[in-house]
Structures are given as C-alpha cells and as structure tokens.
Amino acid sequence: MILSPKANPPKLIEWGEISSDKSLSHRGVIFSFLAQGECEIEHFLRSQDTLATLQIAKNLGARVIEDSQKILITPPKQIAPKAQIPSQNSGTAMRLYAGLLSGVRGRYSFSGDESLSLRPMQRIKTPLELMGAKMSSSYAPFELVGSENLRGIKYTSPISSAQVKSAFILASLFAKTPSEFSEPFLSRDHSERFLRFLNAPIEIEKERIKISPLSHPLKNFSIQIPNDPSSLIFFVVACLIADNQEMSFGNVLLNPTRIEAFEVLKRMGARLEYKITQEGFEPIGEVRVSSSRLVGVEVSEKISWLIDELPALSIAFACASGESKVSGAKELRSKECDRIKAVVENLKTLGIQAYELDDGFRVVGGEFIEGRVPSFGDHRIAMSFSLVGVRKRVEIVESECVDISFPRFYEFLAKIVEVER
C-alpha cells in the first residue's frame, strides 16, 4: 500500500461509525456462554480477530444468527466436550477461551497463526493449572484439559494484563470455592464492568478482585458496541500532524483505561477534547481534535492503559519538537511482533532519530523522508506508519494485515491521504 499527501484534504470531518470496539466484541461473544439464553450484539466488529472468536463459539455449540447490523447468540445447554479452538491472530480469543474452558470437563485443541504461536501463554498456564486445569504447552499449539472441580485460589499476577485477568475471572466463575485476583496496576477493565453489568458475583477493590462461583446462569443481554478508541487513535494522530484540519467523532468508548493515549497527546499540546454523553456499563461520548503543534513527552506510567496505542503515538512523537521517551513497556516485545524493534527500525528508515531501550524507545522529533517500510505482519505497525502519508510518500509492505482489527482502515484513511493499492 502506498500513501501520500492529499492535495486538498477536507478541513472538517465529522466521523460516524468507524470501527466497533474489538475488546467488547470479543467479550460479547465469549460472555454469552455464561447467559441463560439468547444474547444480542449490535455493531459487532467483523474483523479477522473477532470472526475467529465467533467461529470458535460455533465450534463449541453456540447457535449464531447474523445479519448486517447485529448477531444473536444462544449458548449451548452443554459446551461441547471436545473442539478445535483456532484463534488465528487473536490473543484475546486464545486466552479468554482458555479461561472459560478450564471449568468444563473436556479436551480442547488451541492453535494460532505464526505470530500468535510465538506469544507467551505461561502467563495463563500458571494460574489455570493451580486451579486444576491442564495445558500441554506454554505456547500455541496446546491442548487444554478442563475440569469440573476447579478450586478457587488467591493469585497475584506478575504483570498487568486484561487478558490474564479475564481468563482467571472466567475460570473462577466455574470453581468450587471463591477466588481472588490482583495485579501490579489496574489493567483494562472491560471484563469486570461487563460481568458486573450482568450481575456476576464479582467484588472489586482497586487492583483486587474477588470472584465467587456462579450459582446460576447470568441474565441474557443486549448490547451496542461503540467506536473503538484504539482505532480512532490513528485518525486523531493524522489530524494532529496535518495542516489546519479538524475532526469530530461520536459514539466513542471512553473507558478511562482505554483513553490514556488521548491524555498523553494532550500533554504534548494536542487540541483534543472529549466528553461523556452516555453512561451504561461503559461510558460513551464524543471526541474533537484539531491540528496542533506538538512537543516531546515522557511516558512511563499507566502503560497497560495505552500499550496498543504506542505505535501510533510514535508517529506523533516523530512530528513533535524535542525528544519523547517511552519506558516500562517491555510488553511491546511480546505483541504480534517486537513492536519496540519495529517502531525504531521503521522510524529510522523514514529519517527520524529513534533508539531502542530494553523496555521502550526514544524518538527525536524531525522531518520524515519518503521510504518503504515493512508491517512486520502487525496490524498496528501497518496502520501507524500509514499515517506518515499525511506528510510524505510512504509504502507499507504487507499492509493487508490491517484486516486483523480494522478491515475498512484504508477506506477511511483515503478521505485524508492518497491511497494507492
């Protein structure tokens, strides 16, 4: 994919539906297995990741009815005791289904693509095996043997991870005795919010969560998925580094653990505002942003709240005056690719001074040069470096990986840059 500056891009863009939230789409499907009957999900994200989650639900016996606007899911009376769990590129699907199926008597074969097969699963293997499940390997592919006799435990995760936490909560709901989970710093909290909305037996005290076993199925639910702030971030950054442009977005998920990247950009001088207009099990609202002169920033806190947005932020760092530094983000090395290495190598190729740290990177703001960079098979690297096209011609190699999370990305980006396929 080749991106280059547009001669006369629109000065004001009011975006409607862009990309439904991926985290909530995954959880809507998986949590339907806890419900007593049919559940409805409107504006379900249809990307490679979330469609893998939906296919696994069918493999496990769920009845799924789809149309262009919504999906209806009826959980099986009994989850299939043996099934394939092909998670493709989705760590969320693999880890959350592992938690769910740990409490089911059966054998399940988990697999993923080349990228997912390199991502660590020991982080869920340890707590799930302490509870009584069995996993054959710390990496995919692996076989999981579930148990109807899981025991509740107290577990302190060495890392802050929403996927680890969610897997633990799901397993704990099927345990015989209560469980307790804690982590170094609060990770993204969609699972807790969603499950409490369904009246699941969960108590939350800061970073500590107490989970009691389910005594009966949860209520059926009907939800609408809002726009994904982790997808909006690309257009927010594109607007900030453009000349004299303004954008507004509606129906945006504004969960505090999902918008830390917006706060970082505001610290950089971004003219960016957001406000909550609707409170439900998740806060939803509006975002407005205008082109801005950015300054360098140091990012070392609340990393788990913006880990997915750091590649996009690196483009803002490159366009800022001064130096920016990210630390405490070693988890970036365990994503779809080594994102620290990918970000630094690509920025250097495009004329920006950038340096690897063991747990992050440094970027000195400058001017991009034209160039050709790889996506490393990583959707967020591909989308982030496509933003360079706002200022200079850039070619992204293997850009089709954006379909993993945002299939219509280039369709929307074409409103503000020239897109040549």
C-alpha positions as CSV (number, residue, x, y, z in Angstrom):
1,M,0.0,0.0,0.0
2,I,1.3,3.5,-1.0
3,L,0.2,6.5,0.9
4,S,1.0,10.2,0.0
5,P,-0.3,13.6,1.0
6,K,-3.7,14.7,-0.5
7,A,-3.7,17.9,-2.4
8,N,-6.8,19.4,-0.8
9,P,-8.0,17.2,2.1
10,P,-11.2,18.3,3.8
11,K,-10.7,20.8,6.6
12,L,-13.5,19.4,8.8
13,I,-14.5,15.8,9.0
14,E,-17.4,14.6,11.2
15,W,-17.0,10.8,11.6
16,G,-19.9,8.5,12.2
17,E,-19.4,4.8,12.7
18,I,-15.7,3.9,12.1
19,S,-14.8,0.7,13.8
20,S,-16.7,-1.1,16.6
21,D,-14.7,-1.8,19.7
22,K,-12.7,-5.0,19.3
23,S,-12.4,-5.8,23.1
24,L,-16.1,-5.5,23.7
25,S,-16.9,-7.5,20.5
26,H,-14.7,-10.4,21.7
27,R,-16.3,-10.3,25.2
28,G,-19.8,-10.1,24.0
29,V,-19.4,-13.4,22.2
30,I,-17.4,-15.2,25.0
31,F,-19.6,-14.0,27.9
32,S,-22.7,-15.2,26.1
33,F,-21.7,-18.7,27.3
34,L,-22.5,-17.5,30.8
35,A,-26.0,-16.4,30.0
36,Q,-29.2,-18.4,30.3
37,G,-30.4,-17.7,26.7
38,E,-30.2,-15.7,23.6
39,C,-28.0,-12.6,23.6
40,E,-27.9,-9.7,21.1
41,I,-24.8,-7.8,20.0
42,E,-25.3,-4.8,17.7
43,H,-22.5,-3.3,15.7
44,F,-20.3,-6.3,16.3
45,L,-16.8,-5.8,14.7
46,R,-16.3,-8.0,11.8
47,S,-12.5,-8.4,11.6
48,Q,-10.3,-11.4,11.4
49,D,-9.8,-11.5,15.1
50,T,-13.4,-11.2,16.2
51,L,-14.7,-13.5,13.5
52,A,-12.3,-16.1,14.8
53,T,-13.9,-15.7,18.3
54,L,-17.3,-16.1,16.7
55,Q,-16.3,-19.2,14.8
56,I,-15.0,-20.8,18.0
57,A,-18.3,-20.1,19.7
58,K,-20.0,-22.1,16.9
59,N,-17.4,-24.9,17.3
60,L,-18.4,-25.1,21.0
61,G,-22.1,-25.5,20.1
62,A,-23.5,-22.0,20.2
63,R,-26.3,-21.1,17.8
64,V,-25.4,-17.9,15.9
65,I,-27.7,-15.9,13.7
66,E,-26.1,-13.0,11.8
67,D,-27.3,-10.0,9.7
68,S,-25.6,-6.8,8.7
69,Q,-26.3,-4.9,11.9
70,K,-26.3,-7.5,14.7
71,I,-25.7,-11.1,15.8
72,L,-27.8,-13.3,18.0
73,I,-26.0,-15.9,20.1
74,T,-27.7,-18.7,22.0
75,P,-25.3,-20.6,24.2
76,P,-25.5,-24.4,24.2
77,K,-27.1,-26.2,27.1
78,Q,-23.8,-28.0,27.4
79,I,-20.5,-26.8,25.9
80,A,-19.0,-29.4,23.5
81,P,-16.6,-31.6,25.4
82,K,-14.1,-31.7,22.6
83,A,-13.4,-28.9,20.0
84,Q,-10.9,-27.1,17.9
85,I,-10.1,-23.6,19.1
86,P,-8.4,-21.9,16.0
87,S,-7.7,-18.5,17.4
88,Q,-5.8,-17.2,14.3
89,N,-4.1,-14.0,15.4
90,S,-6.2,-13.3,18.5
91,G,-4.5,-13.5,21.9
92,T,-7.8,-12.4,23.4
93,A,-9.7,-15.3,21.9
94,M,-7.0,-17.8,22.9
95,R,-6.6,-16.6,26.5
96,L,-10.2,-15.9,27.3
97,Y,-11.5,-19.2,25.8
98,A,-8.8,-21.0,27.8
99,G,-10.2,-19.5,31.0
100,L,-13.8,-20.3,30.0
101,L,-13.0,-23.9,29.1
102,S,-10.8,-24.6,32.1
103,G,-14.0,-25.1,34.1
104,V,-15.6,-27.5,31.5
105,R,-14.9,-31.3,31.5
106,G,-13.3,-31.8,28.1
107,R,-10.3,-31.6,25.8
108,Y,-9.7,-28.6,23.6
109,S,-7.1,-28.1,20.9
110,F,-5.9,-24.5,20.7
111,S,-4.0,-23.2,17.7
112,G,-3.0,-19.8,16.2
113,D,-1.1,-18.3,13.3
114,E,2.6,-17.9,13.3
115,S,2.5,-14.7,15.2
116,L,0.2,-15.9,18.0
117,S,2.2,-19.1,18.3
118,L,5.2,-17.0,19.4
119,R,3.3,-15.2,22.1
120,P,3.7,-16.4,25.7
121,M,0.9,-18.4,27.3
122,Q,2.7,-19.3,30.5
123,R,1.0,-16.2,32.0
124,I,-2.3,-18.0,31.9
125,K,-1.0,-21.6,32.2
126,T,0.3,-20.9,35.7
127,P,-2.9,-19.8,37.4
128,L,-5.2,-22.1,35.4
129,E,-3.1,-25.1,36.4
130,L,-3.1,-24.0,40.0
131,M,-6.8,-24.1,39.8
132,G,-6.9,-27.7,38.4
133,A,-6.9,-27.3,34.6
134,K,-4.0,-28.7,32.4
135,M,-2.3,-27.0,29.5
136,S,0.2,-29.0,27.4
137,S,2.5,-26.1,26.5
138,S,3.4,-22.5,27.2
139,Y,3.0,-21.7,23.6
140,A,0.4,-22.5,20.9
141,P,-0.5,-25.0,19.7
142,F,-1.5,-26.7,23.0
143,E,-4.2,-28.9,24.4
144,L,-6.2,-27.8,27.4
145,V,-7.9,-30.3,29.6
146,G,-10.7,-28.7,31.6
147,S,-12.1,-29.8,35.0
148,E,-15.5,-29.7,36.7
149,N,-13.6,-29.5,40.0
150,L,-11.6,-26.3,39.7
151,R,-10.5,-24.9,43.1
152,G,-10.6,-21.3,43.9
153,I,-7.2,-19.7,44.6
154,K,-5.7,-16.3,45.5
155,Y,-3.4,-15.3,42.7
156,T,-1.2,-12.2,42.2
157,S,-0.2,-11.8,38.6
158,P,3.3,-10.6,38.0
159,I,2.1,-8.5,35.1
160,S,-0.8,-6.2,34.5
161,S,-2.8,-7.8,31.7
162,A,-6.5,-7.6,30.9
163,Q,-6.3,-11.0,29.1
164,V,-4.7,-12.8,32.1
165,K,-7.2,-11.2,34.4
166,S,-10.2,-12.1,32.2
167,A,-9.0,-15.7,31.8
168,F,-8.7,-16.0,35.6
169,I,-12.1,-14.5,36.2
170,L,-13.8,-16.8,33.7
171,A,-12.2,-19.9,35.3
172,S,-13.0,-18.7,38.8
173,L,-16.7,-18.4,38.0
174,F,-16.7,-22.2,37.4
175,A,-14.6,-23.0,40.5
176,K,-16.0,-24.7,43.6
177,T,-14.7,-22.1,46.0
178,P,-14.1,-18.3,45.8
179,S,-11.0,-16.9,44.2
180,E,-9.1,-13.6,44.4
181,F,-7.0,-11.8,41.8
182,S,-4.6,-8.9,42.0
183,E,-2.1,-7.3,39.6
184,P,0.6,-4.6,40.0
185,F,-1.5,-1.9,38.4
186,L,-5.1,-1.9,37.2
187,S,-5.2,-3.2,33.6
188,R,-8.1,-2.5,31.2
189,D,-11.3,-3.4,33.0
190,H,-13.9,-4.3,30.4
191,S,-14.4,-7.8,31.7
192,E,-15.2,-6.6,35.3
193,R,-17.5,-3.9,34.0
194,F,-19.3,-6.2,31.6
195,L,-19.7,-9.1,34.1
196,R,-20.9,-6.8,36.9
197,F,-23.5,-5.4,34.5
198,L,-24.7,-9.0,34.1
199,N,-24.8,-9.3,38.0
200,A,-22.0,-11.8,38.1
201,P,-20.7,-12.5,41.6
202,I,-17.7,-10.2,41.5
203,E,-16.4,-7.7,44.0
204,I,-13.8,-5.1,43.1
205,E,-11.4,-3.3,45.5
206,K,-8.9,-1.2,43.5
207,E,-6.5,-3.8,41.9
208,R,-8.0,-6.7,43.9
209,I,-11.0,-8.7,42.5
210,K,-13.0,-11.3,44.5
211,I,-14.9,-13.8,42.4
212,S,-17.5,-16.3,43.8
213,P,-18.6,-19.3,41.8
214,L,-21.6,-19.0,39.6
215,S,-24.7,-20.4,41.3
216,H,-26.9,-19.9,38.2
217,P,-26.6,-18.6,34.6
218,L,-26.3,-14.9,34.1
219,K,-29.1,-12.8,32.5
220,N,-29.4,-12.5,28.8
221,F,-28.0,-9.3,27.4
222,S,-28.5,-6.9,24.5
223,I,-25.6,-4.5,23.9
224,Q,-24.5,-2.0,21.3
225,I,-20.8,-1.8,20.6
226,P,-19.4,1.8,20.4
227,N,-16.5,3.0,18.3
228,D,-13.1,1.7,19.3
229,P,-10.7,4.4,20.7
230,S,-7.8,2.1,19.7
231,S,-8.9,2.5,16.1
232,L,-9.8,6.2,16.4
233,I,-6.2,7.0,17.6
234,F,-4.9,6.6,14.1
235,F,-7.2,9.4,12.8
236,V,-6.6,11.5,15.9
237,V,-2.9,11.4,15.2
238,A,-3.4,12.0,11.5
239,C,-5.4,15.1,12.3
240,L,-2.9,16.4,14.8
241,I,0.1,16.2,12.3
242,A,-1.9,17.6,9.4
243,D,-2.2,21.3,8.4
244,N,-5.3,23.1,9.5
245,Q,-7.6,20.2,10.0
246,E,-10.4,19.4,12.5
247,M,-12.2,16.1,13.2
248,S,-15.0,15.0,15.5
249,F,-16.1,11.5,16.4
250,G,-19.3,10.3,18.0
251,N,-20.3,7.2,19.9
252,V,-16.8,6.6,21.2
253,L,-15.9,4.2,24.0
254,L,-14.5,6.5,26.8
255,N,-13.5,3.9,29.4
256,P,-10.7,5.6,31.4
257,T,-8.4,2.6,30.9
258,R,-8.7,3.0,27.1
259,I,-8.1,6.7,26.6
260,E,-4.7,7.2,28.3
261,A,-3.3,7.8,24.8
262,F,-5.5,10.9,24.5
263,E,-4.1,12.1,27.8
264,V,-0.6,11.7,26.5
265,L,-1.4,13.7,23.4
266,K,-2.9,16.5,25.5
267,R,0.3,16.7,27.5
268,M,2.1,17.1,24.1
269,G,-0.1,20.1,23.4
270,A,-2.8,18.5,21.3
271,R,-6.0,20.4,21.0
272,L,-8.1,17.5,21.9
273,E,-11.3,17.3,23.9
274,Y,-13.7,14.5,24.8
275,K,-16.9,14.3,26.9
276,I,-19.1,11.6,28.1
277,T,-22.6,11.7,26.8
278,Q,-23.9,8.3,27.9
279,E,-23.3,6.1,31.0
280,G,-24.1,2.4,30.8
281,F,-21.8,-0.5,31.7
282,E,-19.3,1.5,29.7
283,P,-19.0,5.4,29.3
284,I,-19.6,6.6,25.7
285,G,-19.1,10.0,24.3
286,E,-17.7,12.5,21.8
287,V,-14.1,13.4,20.8
288,R,-13.0,16.5,19.0
289,V,-9.4,17.2,17.7
290,S,-7.6,19.9,15.7
291,S,-4.2,20.1,14.1
292,S,-1.6,21.1,16.7
293,R,2.0,21.9,17.4
294,L,3.2,19.0,19.5
295,V,6.1,18.8,22.0
296,G,8.0,15.8,23.2
297,V,6.8,13.9,26.2
298,E,7.9,11.2,28.6
299,V,5.6,8.2,29.0
300,S,6.3,5.8,31.9
301,E,3.1,5.4,33.8
302,K,-0.2,3.6,33.1
303,I,1.5,1.7,30.3
304,S,-1.1,-1.1,30.4
305,W,-3.8,1.5,29.5
306,L,-2.1,2.5,26.2
307,I,0.1,-0.4,25.2
308,D,-1.8,-0.9,21.9
309,E,-1.7,2.8,21.1
310,L,2.1,3.3,21.5
311,P,2.9,2.6,17.8
312,A,0.5,5.3,16.7
313,L,1.9,7.7,19.4
314,S,5.4,7.1,18.0
315,I,4.3,8.9,14.8
316,A,3.1,11.9,16.9
317,F,6.5,11.8,18.7
318,A,8.3,11.9,15.4
319,C,6.3,15.1,14.4
320,A,6.8,16.8,17.8
321,S,9.6,19.3,18.7
322,G,12.1,17.8,21.1
323,E,12.5,14.2,22.4
324,S,10.0,11.7,23.6
325,K,10.7,8.6,25.7
326,V,8.7,5.5,26.5
327,S,9.8,3.2,29.3
328,G,8.2,0.4,31.3
329,A,6.7,-1.0,28.1
330,K,8.6,-4.3,27.7
331,E,5.3,-6.0,26.9
332,L,5.6,-4.4,23.5
333,R,8.2,-7.1,22.7
334,S,5.5,-9.8,23.2
335,K,2.9,-8.5,20.8
336,E,2.2,-9.5,17.2
337,C,5.8,-8.6,16.6
338,D,8.5,-7.0,18.7
339,R,6.9,-3.6,18.4
340,I,9.8,-1.7,20.0
341,K,12.2,-3.0,17.3
342,A,9.6,-2.5,14.6
343,V,8.8,1.1,15.6
344,V,12.5,2.1,15.9
345,E,13.6,0.4,12.7
346,N,10.8,2.0,10.6
347,L,11.3,5.5,12.1
348,K,15.0,5.3,11.2
349,T,14.2,4.2,7.7
350,L,12.0,7.3,7.3
351,G,14.6,9.7,8.5
352,I,13.7,10.0,12.2
353,Q,16.2,9.6,15.0
354,A,15.0,6.7,17.2
355,Y,16.6,4.5,19.7
356,E,15.7,1.1,21.3
357,L,15.5,0.7,25.1
358,D,15.1,-2.6,26.8
359,D,11.6,-1.6,27.9
360,G,10.7,1.1,25.4
361,F,12.2,3.6,23.0
362,R,13.3,7.2,22.4
363,V,12.3,9.4,19.5
364,V,13.7,12.8,18.5
365,G,11.2,14.8,16.5
366,G,12.2,15.7,12.9
367,E,11.0,15.6,9.3
368,F,10.0,12.3,7.6
369,I,11.7,11.3,4.3
370,E,10.0,9.2,1.7
371,G,10.5,5.5,2.1
372,R,9.3,1.9,2.1
373,V,8.8,0.0,5.4
374,P,7.6,-3.4,6.5
375,S,4.5,-4.0,8.6
376,F,6.2,-7.0,10.3
377,G,2.8,-8.7,9.8
378,D,1.5,-6.5,12.6
379,H,-1.8,-4.6,12.0
380,R,-0.9,-1.7,14.4
381,I,2.5,-1.2,12.9
382,A,0.9,-1.1,9.4
383,M,-1.7,1.4,10.4
384,S,0.6,3.6,12.4
385,F,3.2,4.0,9.6
386,S,0.5,4.6,7.1
387,L,-0.1,7.9,8.9
388,V,3.3,9.1,7.6
389,G,1.4,9.6,4.3
390,V,-0.2,12.7,5.7
391,R,3.2,14.4,5.3
392,K,5.4,12.2,3.0
393,R,5.0,9.4,0.5
394,V,5.4,6.0,2.2
395,E,4.9,2.4,1.1
396,I,3.8,-0.2,3.6
397,V,4.8,-3.7,2.8
398,E,2.2,-6.4,3.6
399,S,-0.4,-3.9,4.6
400,E,-3.2,-6.5,4.4
401,C,-2.7,-7.4,8.0
402,V,-4.9,-4.4,8.9
403,D,-7.8,-6.8,8.3
404,I,-7.0,-8.4,11.7
405,S,-8.6,-5.5,13.6
406,F,-9.8,-2.8,11.1
407,P,-10.8,-4.0,7.7
408,R,-12.0,-0.6,6.5
409,F,-9.0,1.3,7.6
410,Y,-7.7,2.3,4.2
411,E,-11.2,3.1,3.0
412,F,-11.5,5.7,5.8
413,L,-7.9,6.9,5.5
414,A,-8.5,7.7,1.8
415,K,-10.5,10.7,3.0
416,I,-7.4,12.5,4.2
417,V,-4.4,10.9,2.2
418,E,-4.0,9.5,-1.3
419,V,-4.2,5.7,-1.1
420,E,-2.7,3.6,-4.0
421,R,-3.2,-0.1,-3.8
